[in-house]
Amino acid sequence: MSVLHVRDVPDRLYRKVQKMAKAQGRSLSAEVIALLEDAVRQGESRLRHARLMADIRRDAWTPPPDTPGSVEVLRQLREERETELAGETT
């Protein structure tokens, strides 16, 4: 297993990690390793998300030129609904 030495850790951060380790029933080393593993997992997750978003943007679907806009679609739906409602009341 590799050894990692970290210098100049701020006292406040050191004490917080010590408290976290105690609360988890871990040694300081075990807590630091757990924190590093979590940070690496989160970094990898963010990277996967960024790649996925880039793929989605690159492969974005574009509608055909004759596709009506959202305002027109809503107007058509409203007209259809009003026609249905008018038919139900007669």
N, C-alpha and C positions, 0 to 999 in steps of 0.2 A: 504494500500500500504506500502511496506517496505521502509526503509530509509537506504541509503548507504553513509557513510562518507569516503572520500578519503583523506589521509594525504600526505604531502610532494610532491605535484604535482609541477614539475619544472615550474618556472615562464614563461619560453618561451612557454611551452605546454599550460599552462593556458591561456596565451594571444592569442595563435592560436585558441583555442577552443572558446574563447570569440568572436574573429573575425568571425569564422564560424557561431556561433549562430546569431550574428548580421546580417550577409549576408543572413541567412535563415529566419530571422524574428522570431527567437525563443529565449526563455530565455536560460541561461547557463544550467540549469537543463534539459530542454527539449532537448537541443543539445547533452548533455552527454548521455541521454537516447537513442536518435536516433543513436549516434555513437556506444553505447554498443549493441543495437539491430542489427545493421549492422555487427559488429564484431562477434556476436553470430551466425548470419545467415551464414556468410562466413565460420566460424569454422565448423558448421554443414554440409555445402556443401562440404568442404574439407574432412570431415570424411566420408560422403556418397561416394564421389569419390574414396577415398582410399579403402573402403569396396568393391565397384564395381570392382576396379582394382584387388583386391585380389581374388574375385570370378572368374574373367576372367582368371587370371593366374592359379588358381586351376583347373578350368574346361577347360583348353586349349585343343583345338582339335589337335590331332596328326595324320598326314596322314598315310595311310597304307604303309608297307615297300616297296611295288613295285611302289610307286608313283614317277614319274620322278622329278628331281630337277628343279629349276627355269631356270638354264642355258639350260637344255635339252628342256624344254617347249618353251623357246624363240627361240632356234634353229629350232624346229619343226614349229613354227609359221612363222619364216622367210622363211623356205623352202616352206611352203604352199603359202605364199604371193608371193614369186618369181615365183612359178608355175602359180599362177593366172595371174600375170603380163605378163608372157611369153605367156600365152594363149590369152590375150587381144591384143597383138601386132601382132599376126599371122592372 
